[in-house]
Amino acid sequence: MSEAVKLELFPKWRQAVADLLAEFKYGDLIGHDWLSEHFGMLAIDDDEPLTALEFRERQFAWLANIESFKTELLEEHQVFLQSVHGKGYRWTAPHEQTAAAMGVFEREAKRLYRQAGQRLKNVRVAELTDDQRRENVDALNKLTMVKGMQRKELR
């Protein structure tokens, strides 16, 4: 008798998608260890001694794998993975997905508004012309207005 050959998808994150769909269900935690095994690489938080360059390369490879994995799950299988800090990702049930997605959006929007505000406020105003100062103040006002409208609409 011949042994059956198991064909695996490439890149490895594609096989991880298929394996996740077969092994997990709503609410389950997909740990960093499971992801590490399925990506064929050590997780970012593993204690293996690395040079700064090796760590950076591994970090970029890990992030590329995880982002491709999450995007494929979301766009092709409508599976939203919610980050669980320090542990991995939780498969969000459909009835929780809207609130979870809005929560992520609100946190990211708040961060972006804060960053944009800091960049607009911390300008060497003394080195600007009157027109450039007006442009800066107008931009700050627009940002404040859009932030307020967004906050009001999301309530």
C-alpha positions as CSV (number, residue, x, y, z in Angstrom):
1,M,0.0,0.0,0.0
2,S,1.2,3.5,-0.8
3,E,1.1,6.2,1.8
4,A,-1.1,9.2,0.9
5,V,0.9,12.4,0.3
6,K,-0.4,15.4,2.1
7,L,-0.2,18.4,0.0
8,E,0.3,21.7,1.8
9,L,-0.7,25.1,0.6
10,F,2.0,27.8,0.0
11,P,2.9,30.2,1.5
12,K,2.5,28.6,5.0
13,W,0.0,31.2,6.2
14,R,-2.4,29.8,3.5
15,Q,-2.2,26.3,5.1
16,A,-2.6,27.9,8.5
17,V,-5.9,29.4,7.3
18,A,-7.2,26.0,6.2
19,D,-6.0,24.4,9.4
20,L,-7.6,27.1,11.5
21,L,-11.0,26.6,9.8
22,A,-10.8,22.9,10.4
23,E,-9.6,23.0,14.0
24,F,-11.2,26.1,15.7
25,K,-14.6,27.5,16.2
26,Y,-16.2,30.8,17.4
27,G,-14.7,32.1,20.6
28,D,-11.6,29.9,20.5
29,L,-8.1,31.4,21.2
30,I,-5.6,30.9,18.5
31,G,-2.4,31.1,20.5
32,H,1.0,32.5,19.4
33,D,2.4,29.0,19.8
34,W,-0.1,27.6,17.3
35,L,0.6,30.4,14.8
36,S,4.4,30.0,15.3
37,E,4.1,26.3,14.5
38,H,1.9,26.8,11.4
39,F,4.0,29.7,10.1
40,G,7.2,27.5,10.5
41,M,8.9,30.2,12.6
42,L,9.4,31.4,16.1
43,A,7.0,33.9,17.5
44,I,8.2,37.4,18.2
45,D,8.2,36.9,21.9
46,D,10.3,33.7,21.9
47,D,13.5,33.9,24.0
48,E,16.0,32.8,21.3
49,P,19.0,35.2,21.4
50,L,19.1,37.2,18.2
51,T,21.1,40.2,16.9
52,A,19.1,43.3,16.3
53,L,19.0,42.7,12.5
54,E,17.9,39.1,13.0
55,F,15.2,40.2,15.4
56,R,14.0,42.9,13.0
57,E,13.9,40.5,10.0
58,R,12.0,37.9,12.1
59,Q,9.6,40.6,13.3
60,F,8.8,41.7,9.7
61,A,8.4,38.1,8.5
62,W,6.1,37.4,11.4
63,L,4.0,40.5,10.9
64,A,3.8,39.8,7.1
65,N,2.5,36.3,7.8
66,I,0.0,37.4,10.5
67,E,-1.4,40.2,8.4
68,S,-1.8,38.0,5.3
69,F,-3.3,35.3,7.4
70,K,-5.8,37.7,9.1
71,T,-6.7,39.4,5.8
72,E,-7.4,36.1,4.0
73,L,-9.6,34.9,6.9
74,L,-11.5,38.1,6.9
75,E,-12.0,38.7,3.2
76,E,-12.4,35.1,2.0
77,H,-14.0,33.5,5.0
78,Q,-15.6,36.3,7.0
79,V,-13.6,35.4,10.0
80,F,-12.5,38.3,12.2
81,L,-9.6,37.6,14.6
82,Q,-9.5,39.9,17.6
83,S,-6.1,40.4,19.3
84,V,-5.7,39.1,22.8
85,H,-2.7,40.9,24.2
86,G,0.2,38.6,24.9
87,K,-1.7,35.4,24.0
88,G,-2.8,35.4,20.4
89,Y,-6.1,36.0,18.6
90,R,-9.7,35.1,19.4
91,W,-12.1,34.0,16.6
92,T,-14.9,36.6,17.0
93,A,-18.4,35.2,16.6
94,P,-20.5,37.0,14.0
95,H,-22.9,38.5,16.5
96,E,-19.8,40.1,18.2
97,Q,-18.0,41.2,15.1
98,T,-19.7,44.5,14.5
99,A,-19.0,45.8,18.0
100,A,-15.5,44.5,17.9
101,A,-14.8,46.1,14.5
102,M,-16.2,49.4,15.7
103,G,-14.1,49.2,18.8
104,V,-10.9,48.8,16.8
105,F,-11.9,51.6,14.5
106,E,-12.6,54.0,17.4
107,R,-9.3,53.2,19.1
108,E,-7.3,53.6,15.8
109,A,-9.2,56.8,14.9
110,K,-8.5,58.3,18.3
111,R,-4.8,57.5,17.9
112,L,-4.7,59.1,14.4
113,Y,-6.5,62.2,15.5
114,R,-4.1,62.6,18.4
115,Q,-1.1,62.2,16.1
116,A,-2.4,64.6,13.5
117,G,-3.2,67.1,16.2
118,Q,0.3,66.9,17.7
119,R,1.9,67.4,14.2
120,L,-0.3,70.4,13.5
121,K,0.2,72.0,17.0
122,N,4.0,71.5,17.1
123,V,5.0,73.7,14.3
124,R,7.6,76.5,14.4
125,V,5.0,79.2,14.0
126,A,7.6,82.0,14.1
127,E,9.1,80.6,10.9
128,L,5.8,80.7,9.0
129,T,4.3,83.5,6.9
130,D,0.9,84.9,7.8
131,D,-0.7,82.8,5.1
132,Q,1.0,79.6,6.3
133,R,-0.1,80.4,9.9
134,R,-3.7,80.7,8.7
135,E,-3.4,77.5,6.8
136,N,-2.1,75.7,10.0
137,V,-4.9,77.2,12.2
138,D,-7.5,76.2,9.5
139,A,-6.1,72.6,9.4
140,L,-6.3,72.4,13.2
141,N,-9.9,73.7,13.2
142,K,-10.9,71.2,10.4
143,L,-9.4,68.3,12.4
144,T,-11.2,69.4,15.5
145,M,-14.5,69.7,13.6
146,V,-14.1,66.3,11.8
147,K,-13.2,64.6,15.1
148,G,-16.3,66.1,16.8
149,M,-18.5,65.1,13.9
150,Q,-17.1,61.5,13.9
151,R,-17.5,61.2,17.7
152,K,-21.1,62.4,17.5
153,E,-22.0,60.1,14.6
154,L,-20.6,57.0,16.4
155,R,-22.7,57.6,19.6
